């Protein structure tokens, strides 16, 4: 029998990695669906083009404390 001894930080990092990987796959599936809708309807294609052409102005991460 194999014993695993790992810290809480290691477990939290592994869990975060798994959750981010699942989230990334969901976003890829959603993007593929929007692209397929864009092939059928011009409005979806224009929306996707407008979204991809907009520059990133601000980061979504906001500071919690200004100290």
C-alpha atoms as a printed R data frame, in Angstrom:
   type eleno elety resid chain resno       x      y       z
1  ATOM     1    CA   UNK     A     1   0.000  0.000   0.000
2  ATOM     2    CA   UNK     A     2   1.354  3.422  -0.946
3  ATOM     3    CA   UNK     A     3   1.181  6.278   1.528
4  ATOM     4    CA   UNK     A     4   1.035  9.871   0.381
5  ATOM     5    CA   UNK     A     5   2.212 12.628   2.663
6  ATOM     6    CA   UNK     A     6   1.511 16.066   1.241
7  ATOM     7    CA   UNK     A     7   0.894 19.440   2.760
8  ATOM     8    CA   UNK     A     8  -2.329 21.415   2.620
9  ATOM     9    CA   UNK     A     9  -0.673 23.881   0.241
10 ATOM    10    CA   UNK     A    10   0.143 21.093  -2.213
11 ATOM    11    CA   UNK     A    11  -3.410 19.811  -2.077
12 ATOM    12    CA   UNK     A    12  -4.817 23.313  -2.612
13 ATOM    13    CA   UNK     A    13  -2.493 23.927  -5.580
14 ATOM    14    CA   UNK     A    14  -3.472 20.608  -7.157
15 ATOM    15    CA   UNK     A    15  -7.160 21.362  -6.670
16 ATOM    16    CA   UNK     A    16  -6.747 24.869  -8.137
17 ATOM    17    CA   UNK     A    17  -4.929 23.413 -11.148
18 ATOM    18    CA   UNK     A    18  -7.727 20.917 -11.774
19 ATOM    19    CA   UNK     A    19 -10.451 23.546 -11.444
20 ATOM    20    CA   UNK     A    20  -8.659 25.951 -13.788
21 ATOM    21    CA   UNK     A    21  -8.166 23.159 -16.325
22 ATOM    22    CA   UNK     A    22 -11.886 22.341 -16.219
23 ATOM    23    CA   UNK     A    23 -12.746 26.046 -16.579
24 ATOM    24    CA   UNK     A    24 -10.379 26.364 -19.559
25 ATOM    25    CA   UNK     A    25 -12.008 23.413 -21.317
26 ATOM    26    CA   UNK     A    26 -15.472 24.893 -20.739
27 ATOM    27    CA   UNK     A    27 -14.390 28.202 -22.247
28 ATOM    28    CA   UNK     A    28 -12.939 26.405 -25.276
29 ATOM    29    CA   UNK     A    29 -16.218 24.559 -25.802
30 ATOM    30    CA   UNK     A    30 -18.190 27.813 -25.500
31 ATOM    31    CA   UNK     A    31 -15.889 29.506 -28.006
32 ATOM    32    CA   UNK     A    32 -16.311 26.621 -30.443
33 ATOM    33    CA   UNK     A    33 -20.095 26.907 -30.115
34 ATOM    34    CA   UNK     A    34 -19.995 30.652 -30.813
35 ATOM    35    CA   UNK     A    35 -17.787 30.059 -33.863
36 ATOM    36    CA   UNK     A    36 -20.215 27.455 -35.177
37 ATOM    37    CA   UNK     A    37 -23.110 29.865 -34.590
38 ATOM    38    CA   UNK     A    38 -21.132 32.512 -36.476
39 ATOM    39    CA   UNK     A    39 -21.055 30.265 -39.516
40 ATOM    40    CA   UNK     A    40 -24.845 30.177 -39.538
41 ATOM    41    CA   UNK     A    41 -25.670 33.720 -38.428
42 ATOM    42    CA   UNK     A    42 -23.745 36.862 -39.359
43 ATOM    43    CA   UNK     A    43 -24.602 38.604 -36.064
44 ATOM    44    CA   UNK     A    44 -22.634 36.036 -34.039
45 ATOM    45    CA   UNK     A    45 -19.649 36.414 -36.346
46 ATOM    46    CA   UNK     A    46 -19.696 40.199 -35.971
47 ATOM    47    CA   UNK     A    47 -19.990 39.902 -32.183
48 ATOM    48    CA   UNK     A    48 -17.061 37.494 -32.051
49 ATOM    49    CA   UNK     A    49 -14.969 39.748 -34.287
50 ATOM    50    CA   UNK     A    50 -15.784 42.796 -32.152
51 ATOM    51    CA   UNK     A    51 -14.908 40.894 -28.964
52 ATOM    52    CA   UNK     A    52 -11.576 39.645 -30.288
53 ATOM    53    CA   UNK     A    53 -10.606 43.049 -31.704
54 ATOM    54    CA   UNK     A    54 -11.157 44.989 -28.474
55 ATOM    55    CA   UNK     A    55  -7.946 45.708 -26.576
56 ATOM    56    CA   UNK     A    56  -7.552 44.779 -22.951
57 ATOM    57    CA   UNK     A    57  -7.539 48.084 -21.062
58 ATOM    58    CA   UNK     A    58  -7.805 47.050 -17.453
59 ATOM    59    CA   UNK     A    59  -7.009 43.940 -15.498
60 ATOM    60    CA   UNK     A    60  -9.887 42.147 -13.843
61 ATOM    61    CA   UNK     A    61  -7.868 41.678 -10.668
62 ATOM    62    CA   UNK     A    62  -8.510 44.484  -8.233
63 ATOM    63    CA   UNK     A    63  -6.344 45.121  -5.202
64 ATOM    64    CA   UNK     A    64  -7.959 44.037  -1.962
65 ATOM    65    CA   UNK     A    65  -6.074 46.452   0.232
66 ATOM    66    CA   UNK     A    66  -4.458 49.759  -0.720
67 ATOM    67    CA   UNK     A    67  -1.900 49.652   2.117
